[in-house]
Amino acid sequence: MKNKEENLNKTPKGYINKLHFIYIIICLVIVILAILAYTIWDNEAAGVGLNNAATASSIVLAVVAIVMTIVDIAGQRKTVSDLKDTAETLEENLIQTNKSLETVATLENQLTETMESILKSQQELQHGISKIQHSFGSGEAIDKEKLVDQLELLKNKTVVMPSHVRVVNRQNDINEYKNRFEIRDRILLVLKTRKEFSITEILESPAVSSLGIKRSALKYELTRLVEQGIVQNNNGRYGLKRRT
């Protein structure tokens, strides 16, 4: 019930429900037939008149059916377009997620290799220290050159962090935010030139087409602007929201 009330509140002003439109047409046809039947009831040509009225009613109903079919086709096209944009957005998100997973997997492998190198270096250091203690622990005179050589050997065995370890920074995120703000500014620049635009018209405008963005990215930013109350969506046509 609550959802139905919300849908009614979102219905544009002056909008007539399709079902109510059908009811009105049927009632008008019945009234017309009743008037015709009453006026020519005693006439000898009543049968012919009623046949003509039935034919006229059929024509009216056929026209109504054609109009409703056209409206329904337009709605289906809009739905297909929305599904296409959603699919493109999901594809882009999937690609970004896969890249993030690859980065995490690479970092995991690098950390594993580094930990193994540290563990191996610790074991070698312990072995070298034990060897030095055994060599000079008997109280004999210490050979400085030999000691220096042993310490140099231990120094060379200390672990060094691999140079290929890449530190992940936030530069990609910063660039993404810059691109989004640039798209947003270009959209607002285009919308200031006229009252309303379709997505295709905005995408083909020089200010936006020069960015080389996809339709899904453009629609995502338009949706955000609509949610923020900056832009209004009038049956698929976008314009700046008027301040009252």
HELIX and SHEET records of a PDB file:
HELIX    1   1 LYS A    2  LYS A   10  1                                   9    
HELIX    2   2 LYS A   18  THR A   39  1                                  22    
HELIX    3   3 ALA A   46  PHE A  136  1                                  91    
HELIX    4   4 LYS A  144  LYS A  157  1                                  14    
HELIX    5   5 GLN A  171  LEU A  191  1                                  21    
HELIX    6   6 ILE A  199  GLU A  204  1                                   6    
HELIX    7   7 PRO A  206  SER A  209  1                                   4    
HELIX    8   8 ARG A  215  GLU A  227  1                                  13    
SHEET    1   A 3 PHE A 197  SER A 198  0                                        
SHEET    2   A 3 ARG A 237  LEU A 240 -1                                        
SHEET    3   A 3 VAL A 231  ASN A 234 -1                                        
END                                                                             
